[in-house]
Amino acid sequence: MKIKDHFLSQEIFELEETKTKGVWKTYPIPANLSKYYESKDYISHHQDSGSAKEKLYKFLQGFNLSYKKNIIKTYANNNSKIKILDYGCGAGEFLKYIENDFETFGFEPNQDARNAAKSKTSKTKIISNLDEVEDESFDAITLWHVFEHVENQEEMLSLFYQKLKAKGKLIIAVPNPTSYDAKYYKEYWAAYDVPRHIYHFSKNGMENLISENKKWDLLKIKPLLLDSFYISMLSEKYKNSKLFWLKATIRGAISNIKASFSCEFSSLIYIIRKN
């Protein structure tokens, strides 16, 4: 399947299924991949603008942040204060929201985003290398739309395993290319986001990936309900649609309704336990 980088370069990339059925990889991966993130509009480096669009985004973001925090409280249960690492924390919005409830750490490789995260948080330790923390340190490690950006996934899964406490939780959220909105928008589906998204995980693909690794046990799969609307909005914009916001609202709602029966939501959260 051929996909265009609608967001930035307009270059064409291909998706090829990996040895894990239901997981696809973007080809080719540019040697200068960091340049494909260099845009003020890229959400990981998003800054406040004060516009009406930004205020709506912040309102919906608040719902998502609360939802994510409750997942941690439910699954990373611990008698003492939960110690959590947000891997790929971007500009630090999630850490800012949770740092009064947990002992928080953030890892972010991009220096500008890392500096933004440091400026937003007061209790969180922002690190640039996981060697800065001891093994078996964390009750939970979260990756909110980050795992699809990671090329050396087997190596990183081993490192996460090393840094988690016994029975610690790895919480991964990724887009789902077998959702209704992905099938509807096809090559315009914004969550392909090539080449920044190196891997693409169907629900079955992620289940296969976890089952192949005996160190992990999949506990629960949960939806990110608002993602269908946001992804549909971007997809409609890539198609140069008129009334893109209205069409995206309708398409996102249809996607969630269909997924309530199929469980194929636009984005899925995988709660995984260290064995």
C-alpha positions as CSV (number, residue, x, y, z in Angstrom):
1,M,0.0,0.0,0.0
2,K,1.4,3.4,-1.0
3,I,0.9,6.4,1.4
4,K,1.8,10.1,0.9
5,D,3.2,12.2,3.6
6,H,0.3,14.7,3.5
7,F,1.5,16.5,6.6
8,L,4.9,17.8,5.4
9,S,7.0,16.4,2.6
10,Q,4.4,15.1,0.1
11,E,6.7,12.1,-0.5
12,I,5.4,8.6,-1.2
13,F,6.1,5.7,1.1
14,E,5.0,2.1,1.2
15,L,3.6,-0.2,4.0
16,E,4.9,-3.7,4.1
17,E,3.7,-6.4,6.5
18,T,6.4,-7.6,9.0
19,K,7.0,-11.1,10.2
20,T,4.3,-10.4,12.8
21,K,0.9,-10.7,11.1
22,G,-1.1,-7.5,11.4
23,V,1.9,-5.2,11.9
24,W,3.2,-3.2,9.0
25,K,6.4,-1.1,8.5
26,T,7.0,2.0,6.5
27,Y,9.5,1.8,3.7
28,P,11.9,3.4,3.2
29,I,12.8,5.0,6.5
30,P,14.7,8.3,5.7
31,A,18.2,8.6,7.1
32,N,17.3,12.1,8.1
33,L,14.0,11.2,9.8
34,S,14.3,14.0,12.4
35,K,13.8,16.6,9.7
36,Y,10.3,15.1,9.1
37,Y,9.3,16.4,12.6
38,E,10.5,19.9,12.0
39,S,7.2,21.8,11.8
40,K,5.6,24.2,14.3
41,D,2.3,22.4,13.7
42,Y,3.6,19.0,14.8
43,I,1.5,18.1,17.8
44,S,4.3,16.8,20.0
45,H,5.8,20.3,20.1
46,H,2.4,22.1,20.3
47,Q,2.4,25.4,22.1
48,D,-0.5,27.5,23.3
49,S,-1.8,30.0,20.7
50,G,-5.0,31.3,22.4
51,S,-7.1,30.7,19.3
52,A,-10.7,29.3,19.5
53,K,-9.4,26.1,17.8
54,E,-6.7,25.8,20.5
55,K,-9.2,26.3,23.3
56,L,-11.4,23.6,21.9
57,Y,-8.4,21.3,21.6
58,K,-7.4,22.0,25.2
59,F,-11.0,21.2,26.4
60,L,-11.0,17.9,24.7
61,Q,-7.4,17.2,25.8
62,G,-8.5,17.6,29.4
63,F,-11.0,14.8,28.9
64,N,-8.3,12.6,27.5
65,L,-5.8,13.4,30.3
66,S,-8.4,12.5,33.0
67,Y,-9.2,9.3,31.2
68,K,-5.5,8.3,30.9
69,K,-4.9,9.1,34.6
70,N,-7.8,6.9,35.7
71,I,-6.3,4.0,33.7
72,I,-3.1,4.3,35.6
73,K,-4.9,4.5,38.9
74,T,-6.9,1.3,38.0
75,Y,-4.1,-0.8,36.6
76,A,-0.9,0.4,38.3
77,N,-2.3,-0.2,41.8
78,N,0.4,0.1,44.5
79,N,0.2,0.6,48.2
80,S,2.8,3.4,48.0
81,K,2.9,6.3,45.6
82,I,2.9,5.1,42.0
83,K,6.2,5.8,40.2
84,I,5.6,6.4,36.5
85,L,7.7,7.1,33.4
86,D,6.0,8.8,30.4
87,Y,8.2,7.8,27.5
88,G,8.1,10.3,24.7
89,C,6.5,12.9,26.8
90,G,6.6,15.6,24.2
91,A,5.9,19.0,25.6
92,G,4.8,17.6,29.0
93,E,1.0,18.1,29.1
94,F,0.3,14.6,30.5
95,L,3.0,14.9,33.1
96,K,1.8,18.3,34.1
97,Y,-1.7,16.9,34.7
98,I,-0.6,13.9,36.8
99,E,2.5,15.0,38.7
100,N,0.6,15.9,41.9
101,D,-0.9,12.3,42.0
102,F,2.2,10.2,41.1
103,E,6.0,10.3,41.3
104,T,6.6,11.2,37.7
105,F,9.5,11.0,35.2
106,G,9.5,12.0,31.6
107,F,11.7,10.9,28.7
108,E,11.8,13.0,25.5
109,P,14.6,12.8,22.9
110,N,13.8,16.1,21.2
111,Q,15.5,19.0,23.0
112,D,12.9,21.7,22.2
113,A,10.1,19.5,23.4
114,R,12.1,18.4,26.5
115,N,12.7,22.0,27.4
116,A,9.0,22.8,27.0
117,A,8.2,19.8,29.3
118,K,10.7,21.1,31.9
119,S,9.1,24.6,31.8
120,K,5.6,23.2,32.4
121,T,6.3,20.8,35.2
122,S,7.6,21.4,38.7
123,K,7.7,18.0,40.4
124,T,8.6,15.8,37.4
125,K,12.1,14.7,36.6
126,I,12.7,15.0,32.8
127,I,15.5,12.7,31.6
128,S,17.3,12.4,28.4
129,N,18.6,8.8,28.9
130,L,17.0,5.8,30.6
131,D,20.3,4.9,32.1
132,E,19.6,7.8,34.5
133,V,17.1,5.5,36.4
134,E,17.7,2.2,38.2
135,D,16.4,-1.1,36.9
136,E,13.0,-2.2,38.4
137,S,12.2,1.4,39.2
138,F,8.7,2.0,37.8
139,D,5.2,0.8,38.5
140,A,4.1,1.9,35.0
141,I,5.6,3.1,31.8
142,T,3.3,4.9,29.4
143,L,3.7,5.5,25.6
144,W,0.8,7.7,24.3
145,H,1.1,7.5,20.5
146,V,4.8,7.0,20.7
147,F,5.4,3.3,20.1
148,E,4.6,3.6,16.4
149,H,7.6,6.1,16.1
150,V,10.1,3.6,17.6
151,E,12.2,1.7,15.1
152,N,14.1,-0.6,17.5
153,Q,11.0,-2.0,19.1
154,E,12.4,-5.3,20.4
155,E,15.3,-3.5,22.0
156,M,13.0,-1.0,23.6
157,L,10.6,-3.6,24.9
158,S,13.5,-5.3,26.6
159,L,14.6,-2.0,28.2
160,F,11.1,-1.3,29.4
161,Y,11.0,-4.7,31.0
162,Q,14.2,-4.0,32.7
163,K,13.0,-0.7,34.1
164,L,9.6,-1.9,35.4
165,K,9.1,-3.5,38.8
166,A,7.7,-7.0,39.1
167,K,4.2,-7.0,37.7
168,G,4.7,-3.5,36.4
169,K,2.5,-2.2,33.7
170,L,3.4,-1.1,30.2
171,I,0.6,1.1,28.7
172,I,0.8,1.6,25.0
173,A,-1.6,3.7,22.8
174,V,-1.4,3.4,19.0
175,P,-3.6,4.1,16.0
176,N,-5.5,1.2,14.5
177,P,-5.3,0.9,10.7
178,T,-8.1,-1.7,10.7
179,S,-10.6,0.8,12.2
180,Y,-13.6,2.0,10.2
181,D,-12.2,5.5,9.7
182,A,-8.9,4.0,8.4
183,K,-10.7,1.9,5.9
184,Y,-12.9,4.8,4.9
185,Y,-10.1,7.3,4.3
186,K,-7.6,4.8,2.9
187,E,-4.4,6.6,1.8
188,Y,-5.7,9.9,3.2
189,W,-6.0,8.4,6.7
190,A,-4.0,10.9,8.8
191,A,-2.9,8.4,11.4
192,Y,-0.6,6.6,8.9
193,D,1.5,9.8,9.2
194,V,4.4,8.3,7.2
195,P,7.4,8.3,7.6
196,R,7.1,9.5,11.3
197,H,5.0,6.5,12.0
198,I,7.5,3.7,11.3
199,Y,5.1,0.9,12.4
200,H,1.4,0.4,12.1
201,F,-0.5,-2.0,14.4
202,S,-3.8,-3.6,13.9
203,K,-5.6,-4.9,17.0
204,N,-4.7,-8.4,16.0
205,G,-1.2,-7.3,15.2
206,M,-0.5,-5.9,18.6
207,E,-2.0,-9.0,20.2
208,N,0.3,-11.1,18.1
209,L,3.3,-9.0,19.0
210,I,2.6,-9.3,22.7
211,S,1.9,-13.0,22.6
212,E,5.1,-13.7,20.7
213,N,7.0,-12.2,23.7
214,K,6.6,-14.4,26.7
215,K,7.8,-11.7,29.0
216,W,4.5,-9.8,28.7
217,D,0.9,-10.5,29.4
218,L,-1.9,-8.5,27.8
219,L,-4.4,-7.5,30.5
220,K,-6.9,-5.2,28.8
221,I,-7.6,-3.2,25.6
222,K,-9.3,0.2,25.9
223,P,-10.4,2.8,23.3
224,L,-9.4,6.4,22.9
225,L,-12.8,7.6,21.8
226,L,-11.9,11.1,20.7
227,D,-9.2,10.0,18.3
228,S,-11.7,9.0,15.6
229,F,-12.9,12.6,15.5
230,Y,-9.4,14.2,15.5
231,I,-8.0,11.8,12.9
232,S,-11.1,12.2,10.7
233,M,-10.7,16.0,10.8
234,L,-7.1,15.8,9.7
235,S,-8.0,13.2,7.0
236,E,-10.8,15.5,5.6
237,K,-8.3,18.4,5.5
238,Y,-5.9,16.2,3.6
239,K,-8.7,15.6,1.1
240,N,-9.3,19.4,0.9
241,S,-12.9,18.8,1.9
242,K,-15.4,21.7,2.5
243,L,-17.0,21.6,5.9
244,F,-14.3,19.3,7.0
245,W,-15.2,19.6,10.6
246,L,-18.8,18.6,10.0
247,K,-17.8,15.6,7.9
248,A,-15.2,14.6,10.5
249,T,-17.7,14.7,13.3
250,I,-20.1,12.4,11.4
251,R,-17.4,10.0,10.3
252,G,-15.8,9.9,13.7
253,A,-19.2,9.1,15.3
254,I,-19.8,6.3,12.8
255,S,-16.4,4.9,13.5
256,N,-17.0,4.8,17.3
257,I,-20.5,3.3,16.8
258,K,-19.2,0.5,14.6
259,A,-16.3,-0.1,17.0
260,S,-18.7,-0.5,19.9
261,F,-19.6,-3.8,18.2
262,S,-16.2,-4.8,16.6
263,C,-13.8,-3.3,19.2
264,E,-11.9,-1.8,16.2
265,F,-11.6,1.7,17.5
266,S,-9.5,4.4,15.7
267,S,-6.9,4.2,18.5
268,L,-6.5,1.6,21.1
269,I,-4.7,1.4,24.5
270,Y,-3.0,-1.8,25.5
271,I,-2.4,-2.5,29.2
272,I,0.4,-5.0,29.4
273,R,1.8,-6.6,32.5
274,K,5.4,-7.6,33.1
275,N,5.6,-11.4,33.8
